[in-house]
Amino acid sequence: FLVLRWKKIVVRVDKPLWPNLTKTITVKRDLDEITRRYLVAIIRAQVTLKETYSTTPLLAPAHELSRRIKILNAYCREAMLLDHVFQHTMWDITDELIQAHTAVLKKHLQ
C-alpha cells in the first residue's frame, strides 16, 4: 500500500498517510491539567536549551537555566509521587539542563 501510494497509483485525499499529532490531540481539551503543565515545562526547557546552545557561553542565559532546573526538579519529584508517564522524560531534560548549566558557568559573566 505504501509503495502504491508513493507511486501515486492509490490516492486517498480524505485521510493523511501518517496521523498528525496536532490534529489528534488538542492540548487544551484532551490532556489533563497535570500533563499539560508538565508538557509546557518540558517544551520551555527545550527552548531554553536551544537558546543556550545557540549563543556563546559568555552570554548564555545561565539564570534561565537555573530557573528551569528548579522548576523541572520540583515537577520531577511530583511526577515520581504520582507515577506519571513523563517523569523519566523530565529527569532526562533536567540532566541536560544541569550539564548545560555546568558548562555555561565555567565561561559565563557573573
Buried (B, 14 or more C-beta within 10 A) or exposed (E): EEEEEEEEEEEEEEEEEEEEEEEEEEEEEEBEEBBEBBBEBBEBBBEBBEEBEEEEBEEBBBEBBBBBBEBBBEBBEBBEEEEBEBBEBBBEBBEBBBEBBEBBBEEBEE
